[in-house]
Amino acid sequence: MSPARRVPVDSRVYTPAPGEESDVEPMPAGDVTDGVVRVGGTVRRPHQPQSLAVAEYLDWLEDAGFEGSPRFLGRDPRGRDVLTFVPGQCAGSPPEAWAQSGDLLASVARLVRRLHTASAGFVPRAHPFPPRPFPRSPVRPNPTDAAGLICHLDITPQNVVVRDGRATGVVDFDLAGPATAFHDSLNTAMHWVPLRDPADAWPGWEDQDPFRRLRIFADAYGWTEEERRRVPGAGIDAAALSYERMRHNAATLGGGWARMWDDGVGGLIRRRQDWLAANAGPLVTALTT
C-alpha cells in the first residue's frame, strides 16, 4: 500500500480472524513493557503515548524498503497495538552462548546501519514522539552529527531477531525517538559487545574480549576514525545520562524502571562508566590501529 493510500495510523482498526484469539502465546517479559503476547501471526502490545509516533515510523521504514521491522496493523478490540510477528530467535536474559558469535555481532552492526539509512528523512508530523520524562538531551553535541534522526535506541540482544546465525530484524520500538546514528550505534555496541566492568560479565561470557568485539562492530557498521576516537568520551557521557534517567524514571514511573533500579542497574551503569574511563586509551587503540 502506498503512503498516499495508507489508512492513517490513528484510524486503523484490526479485526481478528475467526479463531485467532484462541492462539495466544505470552512473549518474554521486557524490562519496561508488560503484557505483550503473540496471537497467531501478530504481536499485541499495550497502547502507549508513543505508539502512534512509532506506528508512523514503522510505516516509513516499510516504504523505505527496510524489511527488518514489524508492521503496524492497527488496534484490536481491546485497544492494544497490533503488529506483525517477526519470525526468528531472540537472545534471552542473560544472552546464551550462541549470541557470542563474531559473525552475528557484525551482522547486528550492518543491520543497524541499514536501519539508520532507511530512517533518514523521516520527520514525525501528525504524531510527534512525546518528550522524554527526564528532560535532557540524550546526545553529546558535536558539529559532525546529523541531528534529528529517529532511532531505535534499545537494540539489545533481546530485541534483535536472528535467523541462521544472522541478525535479520529488530523489534520493540518503545524507546524510539530522535538522536544521532552514532549515539544509537554506540548504544547498540554497549549492549552487544558488551562494554561493561568485567565484574558484571554475563555467565559464560567471562572470556570474551571486548576490545576485539568492539573493533568487529565498528568495522561492520563503518564508524569513521573521528567517531572511533569519540567512543570513550561519548560512552562515559551516555552512562552518566543513563544513570540519571534510570533513577528519575524509577522514582516517577515505577513499574519496570523501579524493578531494574532495585535490581542494581544504577551500580552496573556506574561501574561501566568507570571501566570506560579507565580503558579509554586501549579502546581507541583497538579501534584505530
Backbone bond lengths (Angstrom), bond angles and torsions (degrees), N, CA, C in turn:
res aa  C-N    CA-C-N  psi(-1)  N-CA   C-N-CA  omega(-1)  CA-C   N-CA-C  phi
1 M - - - 1.457 - - 1.522 109.19 -
2 S 1.315 117.58 130.02 1.456 120.93 -178.43 1.509 109.89 -74.92
3 P 1.372 118.54 158.41 1.456 120.89 179.64 1.517 112.73 -56.84
4 A 1.349 116.94 -34.78 1.465 119.65 -177.56 1.523 111.65 -67.90
5 R 1.329 117.75 -29.33 1.459 121.41 -175.32 1.519 112.26 -99.08
6 R 1.321 117.59 -10.15 1.453 120.44 -175.98 1.526 110.95 -68.59
7 V 1.321 116.64 137.86 1.466 121.33 177.03 1.527 108.74 -67.48
8 P 1.334 119.22 134.25 1.471 120.36 179.10 1.522 110.73 -54.15
9 V 1.327 115.82 146.82 1.457 119.90 -173.67 1.523 112.33 -61.60
10 D 1.335 118.00 -32.27 1.468 118.82 -178.37 1.519 112.59 -79.59
11 S 1.342 117.69 -2.00 1.467 121.28 179.54 1.525 112.56 -112.07
12 R 1.295 117.24 -1.23 1.464 119.15 -176.67 1.519 110.89 -79.92
13 V 1.308 115.01 128.95 1.467 122.15 177.24 1.520 107.47 -120.16
14 Y 1.320 115.67 126.10 1.461 120.26 179.54 1.521 108.81 -96.28
15 T 1.324 115.66 123.89 1.457 121.44 178.09 1.517 109.43 -103.53
16 P 1.323 118.51 114.89 1.469 120.44 -177.99 1.521 111.37 -61.86
17 A 1.320 116.17 144.50 1.452 121.28 174.60 1.523 109.84 -71.68
18 P 1.344 117.78 155.10 1.468 119.98 178.48 1.527 111.67 -55.18
19 G 1.323 115.61 128.01 1.454 120.90 178.45 1.519 114.77 81.66
20 E 1.316 117.67 -7.62 1.466 119.84 -176.19 1.521 111.64 -64.08
21 E 1.319 117.45 -37.81 1.456 120.95 -174.89 1.532 112.94 -67.65
22 S 1.324 117.05 -11.53 1.469 118.96 178.04 1.522 111.79 -84.67
23 D 1.329 117.12 -10.49 1.460 121.83 -178.24 1.523 108.86 -103.14
24 V 1.340 116.14 75.87 1.463 121.85 -174.19 1.523 109.60 -113.75
25 E 1.323 115.91 131.97 1.470 121.87 179.07 1.527 108.82 -133.13
26 P 1.332 118.76 119.57 1.472 119.61 177.57 1.525 110.54 -61.35
27 M 1.313 115.65 139.88 1.465 121.29 176.11 1.524 108.96 -92.53
28 P 1.343 117.41 157.41 1.470 118.95 177.64 1.520 111.03 -55.37
29 A 1.315 116.84 137.44 1.459 120.83 -177.72 1.520 110.39 -66.89
30 G 1.347 115.84 135.21 1.452 120.90 175.36 1.519 110.67 -85.76
31 D 1.331 115.20 175.77 1.460 119.21 179.47 1.516 111.78 -68.32
32 V 1.343 116.50 -33.39 1.462 119.95 -172.45 1.520 112.77 -119.48
33 T 1.340 117.78 -43.73 1.459 121.62 -173.43 1.516 111.28 -93.99
34 D 1.322 116.35 119.53 1.460 122.17 176.84 1.529 109.96 -99.83
35 G 1.324 116.21 164.27 1.455 120.99 172.29 1.509 115.27 80.51
36 V 1.334 118.33 23.51 1.461 121.81 177.76 1.525 108.49 -88.07
37 V 1.342 117.01 129.04 1.454 121.41 -179.32 1.523 109.73 -134.61
38 R 1.317 114.33 154.19 1.461 120.92 171.82 1.523 107.98 -98.18
39 V 1.331 116.11 130.34 1.465 121.93 177.54 1.527 106.53 -126.06
40 G 1.324 116.29 104.75 1.453 119.63 -176.34 1.521 110.11 60.26
41 G 1.316 116.63 -126.07 1.463 121.87 179.97 1.507 113.28 -93.95
42 T 1.338 116.72 19.31 1.460 120.74 -178.91 1.519 110.75 -125.84
43 V 1.327 115.20 163.78 1.459 122.52 172.85 1.514 107.19 -119.48
44 R 1.328 117.56 133.41 1.462 122.78 178.29 1.528 108.65 -109.35
45 R 1.337 115.67 128.29 1.461 121.79 -177.79 1.526 109.02 -128.58
46 P 1.341 117.88 145.62 1.467 119.21 175.51 1.526 110.60 -58.52
47 H 1.325 116.48 136.53 1.466 120.66 178.48 1.525 109.25 -69.45
48 Q 1.325 116.47 137.17 1.453 122.15 -176.25 1.527 110.43 -131.83
49 P 1.347 117.53 168.28 1.470 119.39 -177.46 1.525 113.81 -57.44
50 Q 1.325 117.89 -30.72 1.455 120.17 -178.30 1.521 113.42 -92.71
51 S 1.335 117.56 2.65 1.463 120.54 -171.76 1.527 113.00 -58.50
52 L 1.323 117.98 -43.77 1.461 119.53 -176.38 1.523 111.44 -73.31
53 A 1.324 117.08 -32.47 1.468 119.51 174.02 1.529 109.80 -64.05
54 V 1.330 116.57 -43.61 1.458 120.65 177.42 1.521 110.23 -62.64
55 A 1.330 117.23 -41.36 1.463 121.03 -179.48 1.530 110.91 -59.70
56 E 1.334 117.19 -43.46 1.466 119.76 178.08 1.527 110.99 -65.20
57 Y 1.316 116.38 -37.47 1.464 120.65 177.24 1.531 110.32 -63.09
58 L 1.318 117.53 -43.66 1.463 120.71 178.93 1.528 110.87 -64.41
59 D 1.330 117.46 -36.41 1.471 120.16 174.31 1.528 110.36 -59.97
60 W 1.332 115.90 -44.82 1.459 120.82 -179.49 1.533 110.52 -60.41
61 L 1.345 116.11 -45.13 1.462 119.63 -179.61 1.530 110.92 -62.45
62 E 1.313 117.07 -38.09 1.465 120.00 177.59 1.524 110.22 -62.77
63 D 1.328 116.84 -46.17 1.460 120.65 -179.78 1.526 111.89 -65.09
64 A 1.351 116.25 -29.54 1.457 120.71 179.66 1.523 112.31 -79.76
65 G 1.329 117.41 -4.32 1.448 121.12 177.93 1.510 114.82 86.68
66 F 1.341 116.87 13.28 1.459 119.71 177.78 1.525 108.09 -81.80
67 E 1.331 116.44 117.61 1.468 121.19 -173.60 1.513 113.14 -96.00
68 G 1.332 117.69 0.71 1.450 119.55 -173.19 1.512 115.49 -97.12
69 S 1.322 119.12 16.45 1.468 121.24 179.50 1.520 109.61 -126.26
70 P 1.332 116.96 155.38 1.462 119.21 176.68 1.523 111.20 -69.29
71 R 1.329 116.39 164.85 1.462 122.69 176.39 1.518 108.93 -109.57
72 F 1.313 115.67 141.13 1.464 120.32 179.86 1.524 108.67 -86.68
73 L 1.338 116.33 122.84 1.460 121.61 -176.87 1.525 113.51 -100.70
74 G 1.323 118.07 -19.61 1.463 120.83 -178.30 1.518 110.49 134.43
75 R 1.327 115.04 -163.66 1.468 120.45 178.54 1.519 108.68 -115.98
76 D 1.329 115.62 139.88 1.461 119.59 -176.72 1.527 110.14 -85.37
77 P 1.341 118.27 177.10 1.466 120.29 -178.05 1.519 114.33 -58.88
78 R 1.332 118.39 -18.56 1.469 121.41 178.03 1.527 111.65 -93.39
79 G 1.329 117.13 4.44 1.451 120.91 176.99 1.506 114.59 84.50
80 R 1.327 117.67 5.93 1.456 120.60 -179.08 1.531 110.59 -82.26
81 D 1.322 116.44 149.55 1.457 120.95 171.98 1.521 108.88 -69.99
82 V 1.329 116.36 138.22 1.459 121.93 178.93 1.529 108.46 -117.48
83 L 1.320 115.87 123.82 1.451 122.20 179.00 1.517 109.96 -128.04
84 T 1.318 116.34 158.42 1.456 119.40 176.17 1.525 109.71 -69.11
85 F 1.307 116.35 147.17 1.459 122.20 176.45 1.521 108.67 -82.87
86 V 1.325 116.85 129.54 1.467 122.12 178.45 1.524 107.44 -95.60
87 P 1.328 118.46 109.76 1.467 120.10 -174.12 1.524 112.48 -72.41
88 G 1.315 115.21 145.93 1.456 121.79 179.01 1.512 110.38 145.14
89 Q 1.310 115.79 -166.41 1.462 123.21 -176.01 1.516 109.87 -117.01
90 C 1.323 116.22 134.88 1.464 121.53 173.47 1.523 108.67 -114.51
91 A 1.316 115.95 146.53 1.455 119.96 178.97 1.519 110.74 -67.85
92 G 1.311 115.55 154.99 1.457 120.66 176.48 1.513 110.77 -87.67
93 S 1.307 115.20 -168.92 1.464 121.32 178.76 1.534 107.85 -128.70
94 P 1.347 117.55 106.06 1.465 127.96 4.12 1.527 112.23 -76.81
95 P 1.351 117.41 161.22 1.462 120.46 -178.29 1.521 112.52 -63.94
96 E 1.317 115.03 144.34 1.457 121.17 178.71 1.533 110.93 -73.00
97 A 1.329 115.68 171.10 1.465 120.86 -177.51 1.523 112.19 -61.60
98 W 1.343 118.24 -32.31 1.465 119.20 -177.48 1.529 112.29 -62.86
99 A 1.337 116.98 -21.78 1.461 120.07 -179.57 1.529 112.42 -75.87
100 Q 1.354 117.78 -4.48 1.464 121.59 178.84 1.528 112.89 -79.91
101 S 1.306 118.18 -9.27 1.455 121.23 -174.68 1.528 111.90 -55.85
102 G 1.350 115.86 129.94 1.456 119.92 176.26 1.515 111.92 -65.62
103 D 1.334 117.24 -34.85 1.467 119.88 177.61 1.520 110.58 -65.23
104 L 1.332 116.58 -39.57 1.458 119.62 177.31 1.527 110.22 -64.00
105 L 1.326 117.32 -44.13 1.461 121.28 179.37 1.528 110.66 -57.74
106 A 1.326 117.11 -45.11 1.459 120.21 178.90 1.521 111.06 -63.16
107 S 1.315 117.16 -37.82 1.467 119.57 179.70 1.520 111.54 -69.36
108 V 1.345 117.23 -31.03 1.462 120.23 174.04 1.525 109.80 -62.18
109 A 1.328 116.41 -46.70 1.465 120.17 179.98 1.521 111.27 -60.64
110 R 1.312 117.20 -42.07 1.469 119.75 179.92 1.523 111.17 -67.64
111 L 1.340 116.60 -37.34 1.464 120.15 177.26 1.522 110.50 -62.43
112 V 1.333 117.35 -43.49 1.466 120.91 179.46 1.529 110.25 -63.63
113 R 1.327 117.12 -39.86 1.460 120.12 177.58 1.528 111.18 -61.57
114 R 1.332 116.47 -42.75 1.469 119.66 177.96 1.526 110.86 -64.55
115 L 1.328 116.65 -38.03 1.458 120.35 178.18 1.523 110.21 -62.63
116 H 1.320 117.46 -43.69 1.463 120.24 179.88 1.523 111.42 -65.50
117 T 1.321 116.97 -39.25 1.464 120.33 177.73 1.525 110.37 -62.70
118 A 1.332 116.26 -43.19 1.466 120.07 179.74 1.524 112.15 -67.91
119 S 1.342 117.01 -28.83 1.466 121.04 -176.86 1.521 112.63 -77.47
120 A 1.322 117.69 -20.18 1.466 121.30 -175.08 1.525 110.86 -57.25
121 G 1.308 115.58 130.88 1.461 121.04 178.10 1.509 114.75 96.10
122 F 1.339 117.81 -13.10 1.457 119.09 -179.78 1.521 110.44 -74.85
123 V 1.327 115.69 125.21 1.459 121.95 176.42 1.521 107.35 -126.77
124 P 1.336 118.04 110.65 1.476 119.38 179.40 1.516 110.40 -67.22
125 R 1.301 116.58 124.12 1.462 120.65 -177.17 1.528 111.85 -116.52
126 A 1.316 116.90 -59.80 1.463 119.39 -177.15 1.519 111.50 -65.51
127 H 1.317 116.74 -34.25 1.472 121.02 -176.95 1.526 108.74 -136.38
128 P 1.327 118.80 81.95 1.471 120.96 178.97 1.520 111.00 -64.05
129 F 1.321 115.01 153.98 1.455 119.45 174.78 1.526 108.83 -67.49
130 P 1.328 117.48 133.06 1.471 119.73 -179.88 1.513 110.45 -66.09
131 P 1.337 117.46 150.86 1.461 119.29 178.15 1.521 111.60 -60.40
132 R 1.318 116.26 148.52 1.455 119.82 178.13 1.519 109.38 -67.88
133 P 1.345 117.03 146.75 1.467 119.74 -179.21 1.520 112.86 -58.29
134 F 1.337 115.76 -32.60 1.458 118.82 -179.99 1.519 107.42 -101.94
135 P 1.331 119.14 108.20 1.463 121.96 -165.80 1.518 114.27 -81.87
136 R 1.349 115.43 69.76 1.459 119.80 171.71 1.509 108.91 -137.38
137 S 1.328 116.67 149.74 1.457 120.57 179.71 1.521 110.44 -62.70
138 P 1.352 118.14 134.42 1.456 120.25 177.67 1.522 112.82 -81.84
139 V 1.317 118.56 2.20 1.451 121.22 -171.42 1.519 110.20 -128.19
140 R 1.322 116.82 132.73 1.459 120.89 173.10 1.521 108.39 -71.50
141 P 1.344 119.60 121.07 1.465 120.70 -177.34 1.528 111.36 -58.63
142 N 1.317 115.23 138.72 1.454 121.26 176.57 1.516 107.36 -153.07
143 P 1.322 118.76 133.08 1.465 120.01 -174.70 1.517 114.05 -65.29
144 T 1.341 118.30 -16.52 1.459 119.45 179.93 1.529 112.37 -89.23
145 D 1.330 118.17 -6.71 1.462 120.49 -179.19 1.528 111.00 -75.89
146 A 1.330 115.15 143.34 1.461 120.15 170.54 1.520 107.03 -92.22
147 A 1.314 117.18 93.21 1.467 121.29 -172.80 1.522 110.82 -71.54
148 G 1.309 115.36 154.54 1.447 120.78 172.35 1.508 115.27 93.23
149 L 1.323 119.44 1.79 1.450 121.01 177.95 1.528 109.18 -69.85
150 I 1.330 116.90 133.70 1.459 120.12 173.90 1.524 107.82 -79.02
151 C 1.328 115.96 126.67 1.459 122.20 -174.52 1.526 110.43 -127.50
152 H 1.320 115.79 163.99 1.462 121.65 179.85 1.520 111.29 -73.52
153 L 1.338 117.44 -50.28 1.463 125.27 173.66 1.531 115.07 72.71
154 D 1.323 118.30 10.78 1.469 119.54 178.28 1.528 109.69 -153.73
155 I 1.350 116.12 48.67 1.465 119.95 -175.64 1.521 108.95 -87.06
156 T 1.297 115.23 74.62 1.458 123.84 179.39 1.530 109.65 -88.27
157 P 1.332 118.52 166.74 1.470 118.99 174.36 1.524 113.33 -56.38
158 Q 1.320 116.86 -30.47 1.464 120.16 -179.71 1.532 112.53 -74.28
159 N 1.335 118.01 -15.10 1.469 121.46 -177.05 1.517 113.45 -108.96
160 V 1.325 117.23 7.63 1.467 121.19 178.02 1.522 108.98 -108.79
161 V 1.321 116.40 130.31 1.462 122.53 179.53 1.524 108.36 -92.44
162 V 1.326 115.46 128.15 1.457 122.31 -175.55 1.522 109.53 -116.70
163 R 1.327 115.14 133.82 1.464 120.87 173.57 1.519 108.25 -135.06
164 D 1.329 116.15 130.84 1.462 122.14 179.78 1.531 111.67 53.46
165 G 1.332 116.24 39.81 1.451 120.89 176.01 1.508 115.76 75.56
166 R 1.334 117.35 13.05 1.467 120.96 -177.21 1.524 109.40 -130.89
167 A 1.333 116.39 140.70 1.460 121.01 177.10 1.525 109.34 -72.08
168 T 1.328 116.02 121.14 1.464 120.05 -176.47 1.522 113.11 -120.83
169 G 1.323 117.73 -13.15 1.459 118.78 -177.90 1.507 111.70 -156.26
170 V 1.314 115.36 163.62 1.462 121.80 177.00 1.521 108.00 -136.14
171 V 1.318 117.01 137.63 1.465 122.28 -175.62 1.525 109.32 -128.76
172 D 1.325 115.82 177.74 1.464 124.06 177.35 1.527 110.86 61.33
173 F 1.332 115.30 77.55 1.458 122.45 -178.94 1.532 111.84 -92.43
174 D 1.330 117.44 24.12 1.466 120.64 -174.75 1.523 113.42 -59.97
175 L 1.330 117.93 -31.01 1.461 121.25 -176.94 1.519 112.64 -99.80
176 A 1.326 118.04 9.64 1.467 121.05 -178.49 1.525 110.96 -60.33
177 G 1.335 114.56 150.61 1.452 119.74 178.92 1.511 110.32 172.23
178 P 1.323 117.61 -177.74 1.459 120.84 -177.50 1.517 112.41 -72.01
179 A 1.318 116.03 137.57 1.463 122.90 177.07 1.524 106.98 -161.64
180 T 1.326 117.20 -144.29 1.468 122.51 171.66 1.517 107.94 -132.65
181 A 1.326 115.25 159.83 1.457 119.86 179.01 1.530 110.79 -61.49
182 F 1.325 117.10 -38.97 1.467 119.07 -179.52 1.528 110.77 -65.26
183 H 1.321 117.11 -44.23 1.457 119.89 179.39 1.527 110.67 -59.96
184 D 1.331 117.29 -45.63 1.461 120.91 -177.46 1.521 111.15 -67.71
185 S 1.336 117.14 -40.53 1.463 119.25 179.95 1.525 111.24 -70.01
186 L 1.330 117.88 -38.64 1.465 119.91 176.47 1.525 110.47 -64.85
187 N 1.314 117.18 -40.28 1.464 120.64 177.19 1.531 110.26 -60.84
188 T 1.336 116.30 -39.50 1.464 120.15 176.76 1.521 110.69 -62.29
189 A 1.332 116.76 -44.67 1.462 120.36 178.80 1.524 111.48 -62.18
190 M 1.335 116.85 -37.86 1.466 120.38 177.50 1.523 110.63 -54.15
191 H 1.331 115.73 -40.48 1.462 120.42 -177.33 1.527 112.47 -80.97
192 W 1.327 117.07 -37.39 1.457 120.18 -169.70 1.523 113.92 -92.34
193 V 1.332 118.93 -26.82 1.468 118.24 -178.12 1.531 111.33 -62.99
194 P 1.343 121.12 -48.81 1.454 128.26 -15.73 1.528 109.98 -87.64
195 L 1.335 115.30 161.89 1.460 120.83 175.37 1.521 107.90 -98.80
196 R 1.306 117.20 106.59 1.462 122.79 -177.52 1.523 109.52 -164.53
197 D 1.304 115.76 166.00 1.459 121.08 176.46 1.532 108.88 -60.23
198 P 1.346 118.49 135.30 1.467 119.70 178.84 1.527 113.47 -55.94
199 A 1.331 117.22 -25.12 1.466 119.56 177.72 1.519 111.71 -63.76
200 D 1.345 117.10 -20.64 1.458 121.76 -178.62 1.514 112.50 -103.16
201 A 1.342 117.23 16.70 1.471 120.62 179.72 1.520 110.38 -59.85
202 W 1.323 115.91 141.97 1.463 119.66 175.25 1.526 109.59 -67.76
203 P 1.322 117.89 150.71 1.464 120.03 177.08 1.523 110.91 -55.91
204 G 1.341 115.91 129.16 1.452 121.11 -179.00 1.514 114.58 87.62
205 W 1.341 117.30 -6.03 1.469 121.31 -179.54 1.527 111.62 -106.19
206 E 1.304 117.97 7.01 1.463 120.86 -173.12 1.528 113.18 -60.96
207 D 1.335 118.24 -29.33 1.468 121.30 -175.76 1.529 113.05 -92.41
208 Q 1.328 117.96 0.27 1.465 120.12 -179.72 1.536 110.17 -72.25
209 D 1.331 116.50 138.29 1.462 122.96 -177.95 1.524 109.40 -93.53
210 P 1.344 118.56 106.84 1.469 119.50 -176.21 1.526 113.02 -65.85
211 F 1.329 118.63 -28.65 1.463 121.24 -179.77 1.531 110.54 -69.48
212 R 1.309 115.89 -43.93 1.476 119.68 177.33 1.515 110.83 -65.27
213 R 1.333 116.42 -43.46 1.464 119.41 -177.50 1.533 111.00 -68.36
214 L 1.314 117.71 -35.96 1.459 119.18 177.92 1.527 110.22 -64.67
215 R 1.328 117.63 -38.69 1.463 120.66 178.02 1.534 110.67 -63.83
216 I 1.326 116.71 -41.52 1.466 120.16 176.84 1.523 109.93 -57.12
217 F 1.321 116.17 -46.91 1.464 120.36 -178.57 1.530 110.30 -63.90
218 A 1.332 117.32 -47.76 1.461 121.59 -176.28 1.525 111.31 -61.02
219 D 1.325 116.38 -43.04 1.466 119.64 -179.75 1.522 111.11 -66.79
220 A 1.323 117.00 -41.29 1.470 120.20 -177.94 1.530 111.57 -69.61
221 Y 1.345 116.57 -38.18 1.466 118.83 178.15 1.526 110.78 -73.81
222 G 1.319 116.45 -39.03 1.449 120.41 -178.35 1.514 114.47 98.51
223 W 1.337 116.72 37.04 1.461 118.90 175.88 1.519 109.78 -61.33
224 T 1.323 116.51 141.32 1.454 121.39 174.03 1.530 109.38 -74.65
225 E 1.333 116.20 168.34 1.461 118.35 177.60 1.516 110.70 -62.94
226 E 1.339 116.94 -38.00 1.463 119.64 179.13 1.522 110.42 -62.35
227 E 1.317 117.50 -41.23 1.462 120.49 178.10 1.527 110.95 -65.77
228 R 1.325 117.60 -39.28 1.458 120.79 179.84 1.532 111.15 -62.10
229 R 1.311 116.35 -37.27 1.460 119.90 179.55 1.523 111.75 -74.59
230 R 1.303 117.48 -19.23 1.461 121.37 178.27 1.514 113.35 -83.10
231 V 1.327 117.72 -13.43 1.463 120.96 -170.47 1.529 113.24 -53.62
232 P 1.341 120.34 -52.65 1.470 117.73 -176.76 1.523 113.01 -60.81
233 G 1.344 117.28 -48.48 1.458 119.52 -178.77 1.511 112.92 -64.09
234 A 1.345 116.20 -42.56 1.462 119.52 179.05 1.522 110.85 -66.10
235 G 1.329 116.92 -37.41 1.459 120.16 178.82 1.519 112.09 -66.93
236 I 1.342 116.89 -39.11 1.467 121.05 177.64 1.521 109.91 -64.66
237 D 1.342 116.86 -44.65 1.466 120.40 178.38 1.526 111.13 -62.06
238 A 1.345 116.23 -42.84 1.460 120.13 -179.74 1.523 111.21 -64.15
239 A 1.327 117.15 -37.87 1.462 120.17 178.89 1.524 110.60 -66.15
240 A 1.332 117.01 -40.90 1.463 120.02 179.35 1.526 110.63 -62.31
241 L 1.336 116.17 -43.67 1.463 119.79 178.58 1.523 111.03 -66.15
242 S 1.349 116.15 -42.37 1.460 120.27 -179.49 1.526 111.05 -59.58
243 Y 1.313 116.51 -40.97 1.468 120.19 179.16 1.523 110.24 -60.52
244 E 1.332 117.14 -49.65 1.465 120.47 -178.13 1.519 111.60 -65.47
245 R 1.325 116.81 -38.98 1.468 119.67 -179.40 1.521 110.63 -68.90
246 M 1.331 117.45 -42.54 1.457 119.81 178.90 1.522 110.64 -62.35
247 R 1.320 117.31 -43.03 1.459 120.33 178.86 1.519 110.90 -63.26
248 H 1.324 116.94 -43.31 1.465 121.17 178.94 1.530 111.00 -62.55
249 N 1.341 117.05 -48.01 1.459 120.70 -177.62 1.526 111.66 -66.05
250 A 1.320 116.84 -37.06 1.461 119.32 178.12 1.519 111.02 -61.95
251 A 1.342 116.09 -39.77 1.462 120.04 -177.39 1.518 112.93 -77.00
252 T 1.347 117.52 -32.43 1.463 120.18 -173.22 1.519 114.27 -103.03
253 L 1.340 117.59 -29.03 1.464 120.72 -176.83 1.521 112.99 -105.88
254 G 1.323 116.78 -24.90 1.466 120.11 178.96 1.518 111.68 64.77
255 G 1.323 116.85 -143.89 1.459 122.47 176.99 1.511 112.69 55.56
256 G 1.353 115.49 -134.33 1.452 120.93 -178.69 1.513 113.23 -62.73
257 W 1.351 116.23 -31.90 1.461 119.00 177.98 1.530 110.40 -62.36
258 A 1.325 115.80 -45.12 1.467 119.75 179.75 1.522 111.26 -66.18
259 R 1.337 117.30 -37.19 1.473 119.94 178.50 1.526 110.51 -62.64
260 M 1.324 116.39 -44.80 1.467 118.84 179.72 1.526 111.35 -63.99
261 W 1.332 116.37 -40.00 1.466 119.49 179.70 1.523 110.52 -64.57
262 D 1.336 116.01 -44.06 1.465 120.07 179.23 1.526 111.66 -64.99
263 D 1.334 116.55 -28.08 1.470 120.55 179.20 1.527 112.61 -80.47
264 G 1.332 117.51 -1.85 1.454 120.08 173.96 1.511 116.70 99.60
265 V 1.351 118.07 19.53 1.459 119.09 -178.33 1.530 111.79 -63.96
266 G 1.331 117.40 -29.11 1.457 119.80 179.04 1.523 111.69 -61.86
267 G 1.323 116.84 -43.84 1.450 120.41 178.06 1.518 112.09 -65.10
268 L 1.330 117.19 -39.52 1.459 121.15 177.86 1.524 110.32 -60.47
269 I 1.333 116.93 -43.63 1.467 120.78 -179.67 1.523 110.80 -64.43
270 R 1.331 117.42 -42.42 1.464 120.65 178.23 1.535 111.05 -62.59
271 R 1.319 116.81 -41.54 1.466 119.69 178.62 1.531 110.88 -66.24
272 R 1.321 117.84 -37.33 1.472 120.62 175.38 1.524 110.21 -61.50
273 Q 1.322 116.43 -44.07 1.462 120.75 -179.90 1.529 110.37 -60.06
274 D 1.314 116.99 -45.02 1.463 120.97 179.53 1.529 111.16 -65.70
275 W 1.326 117.09 -38.69 1.464 120.45 179.70 1.525 110.79 -65.60
276 L 1.325 117.22 -41.64 1.467 120.54 177.84 1.528 110.98 -62.30
277 A 1.324 116.40 -42.00 1.465 119.83 179.45 1.532 110.90 -64.82
278 A 1.319 117.01 -41.87 1.460 120.70 -177.60 1.524 112.18 -71.28
279 N 1.332 117.14 -23.16 1.453 120.92 -175.74 1.528 113.06 -115.70
280 A 1.328 116.24 21.93 1.472 119.95 -177.37 1.532 111.57 -57.46
281 G 1.329 117.17 -47.58 1.458 120.18 -178.98 1.516 113.31 -62.61
282 P 1.349 117.93 -52.53 1.468 118.97 178.64 1.537 113.21 -59.96
283 L 1.326 118.10 -33.71 1.463 119.78 178.14 1.525 110.66 -63.86
284 V 1.328 117.54 -47.31 1.455 120.67 179.49 1.517 110.75 -63.87
285 T 1.323 116.49 -40.48 1.478 119.81 178.08 1.524 110.61 -60.99
286 A 1.327 116.55 -45.19 1.466 120.34 -179.90 1.527 111.73 -62.18
287 L 1.308 116.46 -31.14 1.466 120.76 -176.37 1.518 113.52 -86.25
288 T 1.326 117.98 -19.95 1.470 119.39 -170.45 1.522 114.85 -120.83
289 T 1.322 118.67 -4.25 1.469 118.89 -179.52 1.523 111.21 -120.70
